[in-house]
Protein backbone atom coordinates (compact mmCIF):
# COMPACT_ATOMS: atom_id res chain seq x y z
CA UNK A 1 0.00 0.00 0.00
CA UNK A 2 1.06 3.53 -0.67
CA UNK A 3 -0.28 6.72 0.84
CA UNK A 4 -2.20 8.44 -1.96
CA UNK A 5 -3.79 11.35 -0.09
CA UNK A 6 -3.87 13.06 3.29
CA UNK A 7 -6.49 15.72 3.86
CA UNK A 8 -8.11 17.75 6.59
CA UNK A 9 -11.79 17.00 7.13
CA UNK A 10 -14.54 18.78 9.01
CA UNK A 11 -14.09 21.76 11.26
CA UNK A 12 -11.38 21.97 13.88
CA UNK A 13 -12.85 22.95 17.24
CA UNK A 14 -9.99 23.45 19.74
CA UNK A 15 -12.33 23.01 22.72
CA UNK A 16 -13.38 19.57 21.39
CA UNK A 17 -10.39 18.21 19.44
CA UNK A 18 -6.72 17.79 20.34
CA UNK A 19 -5.86 18.10 16.63
CA UNK A 20 -7.71 18.75 13.39
CA UNK A 21 -9.63 15.72 12.05
CA UNK A 22 -8.08 14.20 8.94
CA UNK A 23 -8.25 11.23 6.61
CA UNK A 24 -5.62 9.12 4.91
CA UNK A 25 -6.27 7.35 1.62
CA UNK A 26 -4.08 4.42 0.65
CA UNK A 27 -3.88 2.70 -2.72
CA UNK A 28 -3.25 -1.03 -3.00
CA UNK A 29 -2.43 -2.48 -6.45
CA UNK A 30 -4.12 -5.78 -5.52
CA UNK A 31 -7.65 -5.86 -6.98
CA UNK A 32 -8.97 -8.12 -4.22
CA UNK A 33 -11.06 -6.06 -1.79
CA UNK A 34 -10.31 -6.50 1.91
CA UNK A 35 -13.26 -5.98 4.27
CA UNK A 36 -13.24 -2.99 6.59
CA UNK A 37 -11.23 -3.92 9.66
CA UNK A 38 -8.19 -3.00 11.72
CA UNK A 39 -5.01 -3.92 9.83
CA UNK A 40 -1.36 -3.75 10.86
CA UNK A 41 0.65 -1.59 8.46
CA UNK A 42 4.43 -1.61 8.63
CA UNK A 43 6.47 1.44 7.67
CA UNK A 44 10.27 1.46 7.47
CA UNK A 45 10.58 4.54 9.70
CA UNK A 46 7.34 4.54 11.73
CA UNK A 47 7.29 0.83 12.48
CA UNK A 48 4.06 -1.09 12.95
CA UNK A 49 0.85 0.96 12.99
CA UNK A 50 -2.65 -0.43 13.32
CA UNK A 51 -5.33 1.36 11.28
CA UNK A 52 -9.03 0.88 10.73
CA UNK A 53 -9.26 0.79 6.93
CA UNK A 54 -12.42 0.98 4.84
CA UNK A 55 -12.45 0.18 1.11
CA UNK A 56 -13.72 3.25 -0.76
CA UNK A 57 -12.99 2.61 -4.45
CA UNK A 58 -11.66 -0.01 -6.79
CA UNK A 59 -10.89 -0.64 -10.44
CA UNK A 60 -8.54 -2.72 -12.60
CA UNK A 61 -5.57 -0.85 -11.09
CA UNK A 62 -6.34 -1.77 -7.48
CA UNK A 63 -8.35 -0.71 -4.44
CA UNK A 64 -8.30 2.47 -2.36
CA UNK A 65 -8.81 2.37 1.42
CA UNK A 66 -9.50 5.23 3.83
CA UNK A 67 -8.58 5.72 7.49
CA UNK A 68 -10.39 8.58 9.27
CA UNK A 69 -9.11 10.22 12.44
CA UNK A 70 -11.57 12.39 14.39
C-alpha positions as a printed Julia matrix, in Angstrom:
70×3 Matrix{Float64}:
   0.0    0.0     0.0
   1.06   3.53   -0.67
  -0.28   6.72    0.84
  -2.2    8.44   -1.96
  -3.79  11.35   -0.09
  -3.87  13.06    3.29
  -6.49  15.72    3.86
  -8.11  17.75    6.59
 -11.79  17.0     7.13
 -14.54  18.78    9.01
 -14.09  21.76   11.26
 -11.38  21.97   13.88
 -12.85  22.95   17.24
  -9.99  23.45   19.74
 -12.33  23.01   22.72
 -13.38  19.57   21.39
 -10.39  18.21   19.44
  -6.72  17.79   20.34
  -5.86  18.1    16.63
  -7.71  18.75   13.39
  -9.63  15.72   12.05
  -8.08  14.2     8.94
  -8.25  11.23    6.61
  -5.62   9.12    4.91
  -6.27   7.35    1.62
  -4.08   4.42    0.65
  -3.88   2.7    -2.72
  -3.25  -1.03   -3.0
  -2.43  -2.48   -6.45
  -4.12  -5.78   -5.52
  -7.65  -5.86   -6.98
  -8.97  -8.12   -4.22
 -11.06  -6.06   -1.79
 -10.31  -6.5     1.91
 -13.26  -5.98    4.27
 -13.24  -2.99    6.59
 -11.23  -3.92    9.66
  -8.19  -3.0    11.72
  -5.01  -3.92    9.83
  -1.36  -3.75   10.86
   0.65  -1.59    8.46
   4.43  -1.61    8.63
   6.47   1.44    7.67
  10.27   1.46    7.47
  10.58   4.54    9.7
   7.34   4.54   11.73
   7.29   0.83   12.48
   4.06  -1.09   12.95
   0.85   0.96   12.99
  -2.65  -0.43   13.32
  -5.33   1.36   11.28
  -9.03   0.88   10.73
  -9.26   0.79    6.93
 -12.42   0.98    4.84
 -12.45   0.18    1.11
 -13.72   3.25   -0.76
 -12.99   2.61   -4.45
 -11.66  -0.01   -6.79
 -10.89  -0.64  -10.44
  -8.54  -2.72  -12.6
  -5.57  -0.85  -11.09
  -6.34  -1.77   -7.48
  -8.35  -0.71   -4.44
  -8.3    2.47   -2.36
  -8.81   2.37    1.42
  -9.5    5.23    3.83
  -8.58   5.72    7.49
 -10.39   8.58    9.27
  -9.11  10.22   12.44
 -11.57  12.39   14.39
